[in-house]
Amino acid sequence: MFRSFLIKYGEIGVKGKNRYLFEDALIRQIKYALKRADGDFLVTKDKGGRIFVEVKSEDYDHDAVIYALGHVFGIIAFCPVVHVEDTSIENLRAEIVRYVGEVFEDRNFSFKINTRRAHKSYPMTSMEVDAALGEAVLTAYPETHVDVHKPEVDIRVEIRDIVHIYSKEIPGAGGMPIGTNGKTMLLLSGGIDSPVAGYMTAKRGVIIDAVYFHAPPYTSDRAKQKVIDLAKLIAQYSGPVYLHIVNFTDIQLAIYEKCPHDELTIIMRRYMMRIAEHLAEKNDCLGLVTGESIGQVASQTLQSLFVTDAAVRSMPVYRPLIGMDKQEIVDLSEKIGTYETSILPYEDCCTIFVAKHPVTKPKLKIIEKSERNLDGVIDGLLEEAYAAEELVIVGRE
């Protein structure tokens, strides 16, 4: 079983003088993710910025480590690797034979040795090392054969202060390390879209806070727990999520009683945005994130999105799913593991008070005029909602 993993990153490598900041953020996220895997691990960075995970425990759950590393944004791939301290060619020939024998039970394959020398003072060229090690493998395992163009197995040999040997590259989550691009407030419902929007935003290195609008008794505690569970799933990628739960019942009832019913959805959405903006300012967020895509439902037409955004005064609204169709969003939710939770039949507050015939092309002046029916009532209800806010921190080890 491998006891070391080489971490490969993508965009971080072109960050110039600030690269070390992104590398350090990635190391922090790797350490956080590995807390979910039983074992003692050491995460190190060499002079060239290459990151390694070393297993210090006698026994560890290999699959749990693979799962944890696969959820770290910033990693494009990671490789189980063998370290060799004796860099002499005689020892490397013996080590490459041992490596192939231990890693591949079936050795009837084509292969290529691919050597890179970080230290050009090594007494052999890369091509000479390729030939020497390839000969050793062919001699030990005659059922193998060399194919330098399309090998079934590409064995990488990196000659540095020590030698690294690896052949398997496991895909990572990609993106940027969490904490390198500020913080946003995600409007998280119990549906399919918003968890995916949170994932997409976190993938760009953004810390995610979230707000959920609860409407008891019209929505049950099971609906609330469903959203908490979705936040936990997002947290596997994003790190801890501070989930702000806001009681929206009285605000919804006031809107229902005093505003035109075909405008209910858009007006409720505008007040959700106002509350989310208030919480975002309070928690140093730099924008709001929603799961909307153009034209998916009545509240997501361009006209509706324009009117919704007009309720937000101090920050941008980010919509990472804006150009995706529903099947693309569903496919991504299945990939990241949120789909099965999202489709549990516990309704959120948006679906309870939906209008039968909602306006699809609202006019801002008309909506603002309708909202004046709430004068003298809504400010007090907002203050009550802020005072009763519940904070749940999910994903914190």
N, C-alpha and C positions, 0 to 999 in steps of 0.2 A: 504494500500500500504506500502511495506517495506521501511524503512528509513535508513537501514544499510546493508552493504554487507561485508561478510568475504571473504578475498582473500586467495586462496590457491596456493602455489607454490611448484615446484618439486625439480629440481636439486639444486636450491639455498640452500636448507636445508642441503646439505652435503658439503658446502663450508668452514666449519671449522671457523677459526678466521677471515677470510675475508668475512663471510656471510653478515655482516652488510653493506658492500659496495654494494653487489648485491641487498639487500633489499632496500637500499636507491635509487639505480638506478631504481628499479621497481616502487618505490613510485613516482619518477619524471615522469616516463612514464605514470603512472595512472593519474597523475595531468594533463599531456599534453592531454591525450585521452579524459578526462572529459570536456575539453574546448569545445568539439563539442556537448556536451549535455547541454541544458539550465538548469541552477540551480547553487546553491552555495554548494560546497562539501568540506568536510574536510577529508583528508587522514591521518590516524594515524598508529603508530606502538607501540605495547605494549612491555613490558620487555622481553617477550618470542619470539619476532620477528613476531608476528601475525599482519597482516595488515588489517585495516578496512577502508571502505569508508562510511562516514556518510553524510547524506543529510541534509543540513541546511535550504534549501528553503522550504517555505510552500507548493508550488506546483512544481513538476518537471516531466519531461518526462521519465517515467520508461523504456520504450522501447529504448530510446536514450542512457540511462545509460547502459543497457544490451549490446547494440551494441558497445558502446565505450569500455567497459571492455573486450568484446570478441575479440578485436583487439590488446590487449596489450600482447606482448611477455613476457614470464616469468610467466604468470598466467596459471595454469593448470585447475583451476576451481574456481568459485566464488559462494557464497551462500547468498541469501537473509536471513537476520538473525534478530531475536528479542533479545534485551538486557533486562535483568531483574536484578534490583539492590537489591531487597529484596530476599535473598537467602534461607530464611526459607522454609522448606518443605511444610508448609501450603500454602504459597504464590506460590510456584512452582506448586503445584497441580492446583491452580486456573489459573495460567498463561498457563499451558499446555492445559487445557480445552479451554481457550480463543483462544490460538494459533490454535488448530485444528478446532475450530468453524469458525475462520476468514479465514484460508488459504484454507480449503477444503469444497467446496460447497456440493459435494457428499461424504459422509463419510462411504459408504459401502465398506470398504477396510480392509485388514489385515495390522497390523503395529507392529513395535518394537520400544521400547525406548532404546536408546543407550547412556548411561551416561559416561562421563569422568570427573574425579576429578583432576584438577591441584593442588588443595590444599587438601592434604590428612588429614588435620585437620577437614575437614567437618564431622559432627557427624554421618553420615550414609555412608555405603559403596556404591559403584556404583550399585551393584545388588539390594540393598535395595531401592535406589532412583528409579531405573528402575521399581521395583514392585509397589512403591507408586504412581508414575506418570501413569503407565499403568492402575492401578486400577481406577484412577481418570478419564482417558479417557473412559474406558469401562463403567463406571457408567454414565457419561454424555452422551455418544453416544453408546448405546447398539448395534447399527447396525455394529459397528466395531468389529474386533476380533484380537487377538494376534497371530503372527506367528514369532517365533524367528529365524527361519532358512531361509525362503524366503519371507520376508514381502514385501507387495506392497509399503508401506511407511516406511522409516527408519527415525525416529525422533531423531536428535542428541541433546544432552543436555551437555554443557560443563560448569563445575563449576569452576570458577576462582574468581577474586575479585568480579565480577558480573557473572551472568549466561547468556550464549548464547544458544538460541534455534533456530534450523533450520532443514529443511528436504529436500530442493531442492538444487541440485548441478548442476550448469550450466557450461558446458565445456568451457575452455578458449583456447587461441591460443598455449599454451605451449612454449617451447624454453627458451631462456635467455633474460633478460632485455637489451634493446638497450643501447649501450655505454659501455658494459662490455667487449667487445672483439675487440676494435680497429675500423678502418675504411677502406673500400675498394672502388674502382671505378668500377661501373657496366657499361658494354657496353650495352646500352638500345636501342633496335630497336622498330619498331612498330609491331613486331610479337608476337607469343604466348609464346615463350620460355624465353626470357630475363626477362620479368617482374616476372615470376615464379622463375627464378634464383635469382633475387633480393630479393624476399620474403623469399626464403629458406636461403639465407645468413643472412638477417636481423633477422631471427628467432633464430640464434645462438648468438644474441647480438651485431651484427656488424652494425655500422653506414654506411649508403649507400650514396655515391655520385654517380652521373651517367653522362655518356657522350652519346650524340646522334649525329650522322653524317647526316647532312642535305645537300641535293644536288639540290638547285634551279637552273634552272627552271624545272629540271627533276623530282623533288619531290615538291609537293605543300605545301602551308601553312597548309592545312588540315592534311597532313601527320605529320607535325611538331606539330600541336595541339593535334593530336592523341597521340604522345609520351608524351607530357606534361600531358595529361589526365591519361595516364598509370602511370606516376610518381606520380600523385596525389593519385591514388589508392594504390600504394605501400606505400606512405607516411602515409596512415591510419594505417598501421602496424609499419612502421619504424621510424616515426617522419619526420621532414622536410628533403627533398631531394634537394641537390644542383645539378641542372641539367645543364651541360655544353653543349651548342649547337655549333657544329663545322661545318663550311661550307667546304664540302668535294668535291665540284664540280670540281674545277680546278685540284685537285690531281687525281681524277678519270679520267678526260679527258686525263691527261698526261700519266697515266698508260695505258689507252685504246689506245692511239696513239703510244706508244713506246714499249709496252710489248706484248708477244705472247698472243693471245686471249684465248687459253685454260688455261692460267695461271692467267687470270684477277682476278678471285675471290680470289685466295690465296694471290696474291700480294696486292690487295686492303685490304684484311683482315690484312695482316702484317702491312700495314701503319696505319690502324685503331688502332692496338695494340700499335704501337709506339707512336701515338698521345695520346692514353689513358694512357700509361705509363708516358708520359711527364706531363699530367694533374694530375695523381695520385701522382707523386713526388712533384709537386707544392702544392698539397693540403694535404700532410701528410697521404696519403693512404698507406696501407701495402700490397696491392695486387690488381689484376684485377679480375673481375667476369664476366663470359660469360654464355650464355644459351645453350651451345653446349652439345650434347649427341653423343656418339660414333656411327658413321655410319648413322646418320639420313639423311644427304645430303653429296654431294661430298666434301665440305669443312670441313667435320667432321669425315673423316676417321682418323685412327691413324696416318697415314703418313701426312695428312694435318694438324692435330693438332700439330704434332711434328714440322713441318716447321713453322706454325704460332707462336708457343711458342718461337722459336728461334729468333724472332724479338724483344722479350722482354728481356732486359738485367739485370734489377735491382730488380725485384720482382716476386713473384709467380703468376700464373694464376689459379684461383679457378673455378671449373665447377660443381656446386652442382647437376646438372641434368645428369651427365655423364653416369650413368647406367640406366636411365629411358627411357621407350619407349614413343612414341608420345602420345598414349592415356592416359598414366599416367600423362603426362604433361598437356594435355587438361583438364583432370579431376581436377587437382589441380588448374588450371587457372579459372575454373568455380567455384570452392570452394572459392577462394579468390576474385572473382569478376572482374578479368581482361579480361576474355575470350571475352566478347561481344565487348569490345573496341579493342582488338587485331585483331579481324577479320574484322574490318571496311576496306573497299576496297581502302585504300590510301597507295600506294607503297612507300617503303623506298629505300634508295640509293643502297642497296645490290641487290634488285630485278631488278632495272633498267638496270644495267650493267652486268648482269649475262651472262657467256659464254654459248653458245649452247652445247658445249661438253667440260666441265671443266675437267682438270686433276684430277684424284682421288688418285694417288699415287705419289705426287710431290717429287722431290729430292732437298734437301736444296741447294746444290752447283749450280744446274741448275737455281733455283729460284733466288738465289743471283746474278748469272751471268745476268739474265734477268733484274734484278733491276738496274744493272749498266747502262742500257740504259737511266736511269733517271738522271744520274750524270749531274750536272750543272743546273738542273731544279728543282729537288724535294726539295732541302733545302730551296730555296726561297719560294716555294709554302707552305711548312710547316710553315715557319715564318709568312706568310700572314694569314694562317689559325689560328695560335695561337693568332695573333693580333686582329682578327675579332671575336674571341670567344664570344658567348653570354651566360650569366649566368641567369638562371631562378630558383628562389627558390620556391618550391612548398610545401604545407602542413604546412607552418609556420603560427601560430596563432598570 
